[in-house]
Amino acid sequence: MSISTDEKIAVVGTGLVGRAWSIVFARAGFPVSLYDPVDGAVEQALQLVEELLPELAQEDLLGGNSPDQVKARLTSAPTLADALAGAMYVQESAPERLEVKQELYRELDQLAEPNTVLASSTSGIPASAFTEGLANRQRCLVAHPINPPHIVPLVEIVPTPWTDAKVIQKTKALMSQIQQLPIQLNREVKGFVVNRLQGALLAEAFKLVEDGVCNVTDVDAAIANGLGLRWSFIGPFETIDLNSAKGVRGYCEMLGPLYYELAQEQADPRPWSEALVNEIDRQRREKLPVEHIGTRQVWRDQRLAKLVNAKKQADQKLGE
Ligand SMILES: NC(=O)c1ccc[n+]([C@@H]2O[C@H](COP(=O)([O-])OP(=O)(O)OC[C@H]3O[C@@H](n4cnc5c(N)ncnc54)[C@H](O)[C@@H]3O)[C@@H](O)[C@H]2O)c1
């Protein structure tokens, strides 16, 4: 399914994630209408995007477009109705609060043409929680990006029980066309796949520090210099499949009992106590004063861009 790049995309909510989405759609050739109810928010988003574009061009992250070509496809909409007029697809990136999404989706459903797809960037609220009573709820679903979506390509497609199969298909086709990499969940589950996996890892990371097994820096190193290197191009199943000459079956025979014992030890969830958070914060602030977080975010995104490019080059040389 190829979608004409004459079709209009609306980005509703232009904070961190909304403005990054606008780059993703515009660099793929789509005209993007940006709307945000807060005064000056769209102008600020457009300014930040404009500042970012030359750097993205240098990292070959504008799909061969010049910064000016991408910028020319972005327009500010004075009202929500203007943003939605003639839009084929809406990427909603409003704050992660259920009552905000519920109110906004009532408006979106009334204002958007019945076939316009309404996709939410929500990090973990199933869309059924804010679309149930809508007249055209069959066109709603979640398209959850990983921050920042103009560098990290994964998108989780999470349909509600009432999402039309054609809407899922169209959203996946659109994501593939704009060079994002969609995965589809078969049903709604809190936190979706990415944050469930991240949550399991974080729960154990907090316990390791709380129990004095090691410090924050060493937990981070275990991922950054170890597991994370493999995970940047193969997932946990392929990792274990390649760790035994007999594949996943051999790995499970060899280490299944150990992992079962670990899972029993790990089964008891613990809240993140204030004392533990204070300790983790103390260790992090020794490494990075809070006022340097913005600079470090820029550093992270620059490294991510280089990593994504290195992956592309390795795929071309060695095959995927
Ligand atoms: N920050 C992340 O790492 C991340 C990653 C993936 C998904 N998300 C999801 O993306 C969404 C947006 O998150 P963010 O980090 O960009 O937040 P943000 O606070 O940076 O931006 C939210 C924007 O929504 C605007 N807004 C406020 N009320 C609104 C309304 N009623 N209608 C439309 N817009 C409204 C705000 O003015 C702001 O510009 C959330 O659902 C979040 O869970 C965030």
The ligand as an SDF file (V2000), in Angstrom:
LIG
                    3D

 44 48  0  0  0  0  0  0  0  0999 V2000
    8.9170   11.9500   26.3030 N   0  0  0  0  0  0  0  0  0  0  0  0
    9.1080   10.7030   25.8820 C   0  0  0  0  0  0  0  0  0  0  0  0
   10.2020   10.1260   26.0140 O   0  0  0  0  0  0  0  0  0  0  0  0
    8.0080    9.9670   25.1780 C   0  0  0  0  0  0  0  0  0  0  0  0
    8.2970    8.8430   24.3770 C   0  0  0  0  0  0  0  0  0  0  0  0
    7.2690    8.1860   23.6970 C   0  0  0  0  0  0  0  0  0  0  0  0
    5.9570    8.6490   23.8220 C   0  0  0  0  0  0  0  0  0  0  0  0
    5.6740    9.7270   24.6060 N   0  0  0  0  0  0  0  0  0  0  0  0
    4.2860   10.1770   24.7050 C   0  0  0  0  0  0  0  0  0  0  0  0
    4.0930   11.2910   23.8500 O   0  0  0  0  0  0  0  0  0  0  0  0
    3.0930   12.1530   24.3990 C   0  0  0  0  0  0  0  0  0  0  0  0
    3.6730   13.5580   24.5290 C   0  0  0  0  0  0  0  0  0  0  0  0
    4.7980   13.5170   25.3960 O   0  0  0  0  0  0  0  0  0  0  0  0
    5.9170   14.6560   25.3750 P   0  0  0  0  0  0  0  0  0  0  0  0
    7.0970   14.0960   26.0900 O   0  0  0  0  0  0  0  0  0  0  0  0
    6.1080   15.2080   24.0030 O   0  0  0  0  0  0  0  0  0  0  0  0
    5.2420   15.7680   26.3050 O   0  0  0  0  0  0  0  0  0  0  0  0
    5.4850   17.3410   26.2920 P   0  0  0  0  0  0  0  0  0  0  0  0
    5.0300   17.8300   27.6010 O   0  0  0  0  0  0  0  0  0  0  0  0
    6.8750   17.6610   25.8340 O   0  0  0  0  0  0  0  0  0  0  0  0
    4.4870   17.8650   25.1520 O   0  0  0  0  0  0  0  0  0  0  0  0
    3.1050   17.8350   25.2740 C   0  0  0  0  0  0  0  0  0  0  0  0
    2.5270   18.9560   24.4050 C   0  0  0  0  0  0  0  0  0  0  0  0
    1.1020   18.8350   24.4050 O   0  0  0  0  0  0  0  0  0  0  0  0
    0.5630   20.1360   24.4990 C   0  0  0  0  0  0  0  0  0  0  0  0
   -0.8060   20.0460   25.0200 N   0  0  0  0  0  0  0  0  0  0  0  0
   -1.2750   20.3250   26.2690 C   0  0  0  0  0  0  0  0  0  0  0  0
   -2.6080   20.1020   26.3240 N   0  0  0  0  0  0  0  0  0  0  0  0
   -2.9650   19.6690   25.0820 C   0  0  0  0  0  0  0  0  0  0  0  0
   -4.2140   19.3160   24.4980 C   0  0  0  0  0  0  0  0  0  0  0  0
   -5.3390   19.3270   25.2110 N   0  0  0  0  0  0  0  0  0  0  0  0
   -4.2440   18.9710   23.1970 N   0  0  0  0  0  0  0  0  0  0  0  0
   -3.1080   18.9350   22.4660 C   0  0  0  0  0  0  0  0  0  0  0  0
   -1.8880   19.2640   22.9670 N   0  0  0  0  0  0  0  0  0  0  0  0
   -1.8350   19.6240   24.2600 C   0  0  0  0  0  0  0  0  0  0  0  0
    1.5140   20.9040   25.3980 C   0  0  0  0  0  0  0  0  0  0  0  0
    1.3670   22.3050   25.1940 O   0  0  0  0  0  0  0  0  0  0  0  0
    2.8560   20.3520   24.9160 C   0  0  0  0  0  0  0  0  0  0  0  0
    3.3910   21.1320   23.8630 O   0  0  0  0  0  0  0  0  0  0  0  0
    2.6880   11.5280   25.7310 C   0  0  0  0  0  0  0  0  0  0  0  0
    1.5340   10.7510   25.5530 O   0  0  0  0  0  0  0  0  0  0  0  0
    3.8830   10.6650   26.0780 C   0  0  0  0  0  0  0  0  0  0  0  0
    3.5540    9.5610   26.9180 O   0  0  0  0  0  0  0  0  0  0  0  0
    6.6730   10.4080   25.2660 C   0  0  0  0  0  0  0  0  0  0  0  0
  1  2  1  0
  2  3  2  0
  2  4  1  0
  4  5  1  0
  4 44  2  0
  5  6  2  0
  6  7  1  0
  7  8  2  0
  8  9  1  0
  8 44  1  0
  9 10  1  0
  9 42  1  0
 10 11  1  0
 11 12  1  0
 11 40  1  0
 12 13  1  0
 13 14  1  0
 14 15  2  0
 14 16  1  0
 14 17  1  0
 17 18  1  0
 18 19  2  0
 18 20  1  0
 18 21  1  0
 21 22  1  0
 22 23  1  0
 23 24  1  0
 23 38  1  0
 24 25  1  0
 25 26  1  0
 25 36  1  0
 26 27  1  0
 26 35  1  0
 27 28  2  0
 28 29  1  0
 29 30  1  0
 29 35  2  0
 30 31  1  0
 30 32  2  0
 32 33  1  0
 33 34  2  0
 34 35  1  0
 36 37  1  0
 36 38  1  0
 38 39  1  0
 40 41  1  0
 40 42  1  0
 42 43  1  0
M  CHG  2   8   1  16  -1
M  END
$$$$
